[in-house]
């Protein structure tokens, strides 16, 4: 059996795959978990919404690791979905008409989270619009109905519950997503250890691990409450 590649600098492997993120999102959930719809806006000629059109793209599966900026890593996740590059080249460019200089991609989630990446990073061949994990439809814990997956970047860039993609030619034209200074690097590339702005990587290696246990607990509580609410409001099965 082939030995796994070494972990990136500062990362520690874990066996589970927790729902995780900024603490203020622990109790936020999407309103739509079944139907996929992505609005495409920004510096474009024709703002458009895509839904069933995604099925015209080639479906792919890939196995990749997710590296959280807080230093934990989950290896070997098997995602299924569509390449973002195919989405951009086959649907966005001909139907939406982004400006040639619109090289900043903003990703927005149903729960209000927003992130950004340079277009050149988003067009890497391993960046997916994923709707499956391990052969099953994504659950609400990992991004239903669709998740942006960018393996070369820290997990904060792999936006769950994706519902809008914007293309901008100038960062000043949109509301900058996320904390500006410490927690949101513009690229967050794992192998460059771009964990944050201004402060060096070693600082984040020391600070982040202490935050992981309470945030994991908070997200687990949020998920349990959400699941209880859903089960209590689910319609009863009609008698046969």
PyMOL commands that set and color helices and strands:
alter all, ss='L'
color gray80, all
select helices_A, chain A and resi 23-25+52-56+84-96+119-122+140-142+155-157+171-173+190-192+201-233
alter helices_A, ss='H'
color red, helices_A
select strands_A, chain A and resi 12-13+38-42+48-50+59-67+72-83+104-109+114-118+127-133+136-137+147-150+162-168
alter strands_A, ss='S'
color yellow, strands_A
deselect
rebuild
show_as cartoon
